[in-house]
Amino acid sequence: MLLPFRSEIRNSPTKQTIKIFLSDESLDDKIKNHLEHFTEIELIEINETVEQNHADENLTIFLQDSVDINRMKASIDSSLWWYFEKDMVDD
C-alpha cells in the first residue's frame, strides 16, 4: 500500500527545512493550507523535485530559527496522519 506522504528533514545552510512528498500531488495546496496553522513554520513552498525516486513535487517547510526540527517533524507527521485518516473516514 502506498503511503499518503513521506517527510524528510533537510539540512540547509540558511534554514532548517522539512520536505513533504505527497503520493497525490493534487493535494499540495490543501496540505499547505492545513499546515499553515503551525506558528513554528515561517514559510511553506510547493517546489518541483529534482532528486531521483521522489514525487515530482514537494512541500518545503521552512521553520523559525529557534524551533526543534525533530519535534516539529513529529508534530507535522502526526497532523498529516490525522488529516489523511479523517479524509478516509469522510469518503
Residue pairs with C-beta under 8 A, 6 or more apart in sequence:
2 23
3 23
4 22
4 23
4 24
4 80
4 84
5 20
5 21
5 22
5 23
5 31
5 80
5 84
6 20
6 21
7 18
7 19
7 20
7 21
7 73
7 76
7 77
7 80
8 18
8 19
8 21
9 16
9 17
9 18
9 69
9 70
9 73
10 17
10 18
10 19
10 60
15 42
15 62
15 63
15 65
16 62
16 63
16 65
16 67
16 69
17 60
17 61
17 62
17 63
18 60
18 61
18 63
18 69
18 72
18 73
18 76
19 58
19 59
19 60
19 61
20 31
20 58
20 59
20 61
20 76
20 80
21 49
21 54
21 55
21 58
22 28
22 31
22 55
22 57
22 58
22 59
23 55
25 55
25 56
25 57
28 46
28 57
28 59
29 46
31 59
31 80
31 83
32 44
32 46
32 59
34 79
34 80
34 83
35 41
35 44
35 59
35 61
35 76
35 79
35 80
36 44
38 72
38 75
38 76
38 79
39 64
40 63
40 64
40 67
40 72
41 61
41 62
41 63
41 64
41 72
42 62
42 63
42 64
43 61
43 62
44 59
44 60
44 61
44 62
45 59
45 60
45 62
46 57
46 58
46 59
46 60
47 57
47 58
47 59
47 60
48 56
48 57
49 55
49 56
49 57
49 58
61 76
63 69
63 72
